[in-house]
């Protein structure tokens, strides 16, 4: 202070818990009428200095809190006396709010409208409810400041088009840290059942369909509409998969499609479940790889069958080490030959080859 000019305001910012200096806090300095003079920011030593000011009364207020801290909303009155500097000491309370981030499991995009409840942990249920929070358009929800400790977080309402996450998450709130939890919502699957006249091909309304899991758990009952459709929504990938692997589904399609003539055995079913559920979770990641090596093609422009084949092969390469890379690529190419023209088959082979050489060279 010996070499500093007189008649200034010095702000000294510290952590209310540790007493350590806090840098990066921005303050507004205004005169007694509220007219802003300047903005100052604390340095690594927790100090900020105003310009030279005339003796009198001034208003100082924090306008931006450092990362990990709650903003001090107090408007401080500071008086500068003739020939003296004024020292304002301000403490920052560590931000103990919980920041909830909700994203789609496949898209990784923010998800709005997810409703969460937060509870204190306790030895006897029910525990004390802290509050209820809904994610905004950015997939964010922020609680009020909390006492450091362990809390329980659970989703109670899923956004439209997503499956409710019934996991109970344990959240450890620490003072002075950015307490963030990222939770993924699995996009819901849709099953459309169409009822038509076998001779005319016209839709049939009023047919009642019952959807069950493979273990005979009822999912729902619907009646076909004027278009002959009964649409089951809000299904998990697992529920839809079990329905597709059930005997009635295979029997209904066997007369038209040879591939449904034989029900998969236990080993095949396990493989199919692993693939479908894994691709459901990692779909966004796989699509980014496809787009990266498609040389200017956006994923949406790639034929659906080609995209599905490449997703399958890439998932096997990344997450099923028991399957050799060459076998995964060769199988993908053989499947593609049965559904796509030669140019698209070459396109698939080229992308998968580039993917392996660049992303998993140690396994090549």
PyMOL commands that set and color helices and strands:
alter all, ss='L'
color gray80, all
select helices_A, chain A and resi 237-245+247-254+258-260+266-293+299-301+304-319+325-337+342-359+361-363
alter helices_A, ss='H'
color red, helices_A
select strands_A, chain A and resi 9-15+26-31+36-41+47-49+56-64+75-80+86-92+98-104+115-120+129-134+140-142+149-157+168-173+179-185+189-194+208-212+218-223+229-235
alter strands_A, ss='S'
color yellow, strands_A
deselect
rebuild
show_as cartoon
